Amino acid sequence: MDRAKYTMKTNEILSWLDVNDAGAMDSVIRTNIKAGMDSEDENLDRFWAAVRAVCGTLPVSPIRHGQPSSLPPETQASVDNVVNRVTDAFASLGDYELMLEVILPHGKTGGAYDDMGSLAADFGKKVERTLKTALKENRWSGKLNKNGLTGMTPPPVKEKEETQ
């Protein structure tokens, strides 16, 4: 791995760590990244492998598989932060039997959620779509305020057409 690629990838991870909770692994990841920055070029693959391995232990990894995000790293980190918090909030809702009975997947999907984890993941995906749409429509800056909130402007209310 060349230094430019290592720097780009690790800067994305550092941006993610700045707004997401990696617990005790935060310092381990940062230490490995810094050690790689300070090492010879021929060792970058080893340090990148160490960073990948530690990130793989996280419930939600900052390392993306497949096509890279089109969002800037700081914005993607904010989206991940909000999605993770919403998913955690839904996963920890009380009275889960009632929730699973009355909150159902989209009408075309049919059926019911298997567990609170699948319900929470579905709401997380909805939040991600909402945030990305708000970005495209310039209703959100892609940043979180000091309280960890988006400050996103909701879409305008659609006026109902009068029927005659």
C-alpha positions, -999 to 999 in steps of 0.1 A, spaced: 0 0 0 14 34 -8 15 62 17 -12 84 -1 -37 55 0 -29 47 36 -33 84 46 -66 86 28 -81 55 43 -68 62 78 -81 98 77 -116 84 69 -113 62 100 -101 90 122 -130 112 110 -154 84 119 -138 79 153 -142 117 160 -180 113 161 -186 76 168 -180 56 199 -154 28 195 -150 24 233 -117 10 244 -107 2 208 -106 39 199 -71 44 214 -59 10 199 -70 21 164 -55 56 167 -22 42 180 -19 17 151 -27 45 126 -1 68 141 25 40 142 18 34 105 22 71 97 56 71 115 68 38 99 86 30 67 65 26 35 71 -11 33 54 -16 67 21 2 58 4 -30 47 10 -45 82 -3 -15 100 -33 -13 78 -40 -50 85 -38 -43 122 -63 -13 119 -87 -35 98 -85 -63 124 -93 -40 153 -121 -23 134 -135 -57 126 -141 -62 164 -165 -32 165 -202 -37 163 -203 -12 134 -170 -9 115 -158 24 99 -143 3 71 -167 0 42 -168 -30 19 -177 -27 -18 -182 7 -35 -169 36 -14 -194 62 -1 -199 92 -23 -201 113 9 -171 131 24 -157 111 53 -168 136 79 -204 135 66 -204 97 63 -192 96 99 -221 118 110 -246 97 91 -232 66 108 -233 82 142 -270 91 139 -279 57 123 -261 38 151 -278 59 178 -313 54 163 -307 17 158 -295 13 194 -325 33 207 -350 11 188 -332 -21 198 -336 -12 235 -372 -2 234 -392 -18 262 -424 -39 257 -408 -55 227 -435 -81 222 -461 -53 217 -437 -34 194 -431 -64 172 -468 -71 170 -479 -36 159 -449 -21 141 -447 -39 108 -424 -37 78 -434 -17 47 -468 -27 33 -453 -43 2 -429 -64 22 -456 -79 44 -451 -102 74 -436 -90 107 -402 -84 121 -384 -114 136 -370 -95 165 -361 -60 178 -328 -62 160 -344 -65 126 -369 -37 135 -340 -15 147 -320 -22 116 -349 -13 93 -354 20 111 -316 27 109 -318 22 71 -348 46 70 -328 72 89 -298 68 66 -321 74 35 -337 104 52 -303 120 60 -289 114 25 -321 129 10 -318 159 33 -282 164 22 -292 163 -15 -320 188 -9 -297 211 12 -319 206 43 -289 193 63 -252 204 64 -239 169 71 -227 179 105 -239 173 140 -243 202 166 -227 202 200 -257 181 213 -252 154 187 -283 165 168 -285 171 130 -304 204 129 -320 190 98 -349 210 83 -379 187 76 -392 186 41 -421 210 33 -456 198 39 -472 188 6 -505 207 1 -535 185 -7 -552 192 -39 -589 201 -36 -613 179 -54 -644 192 -70 
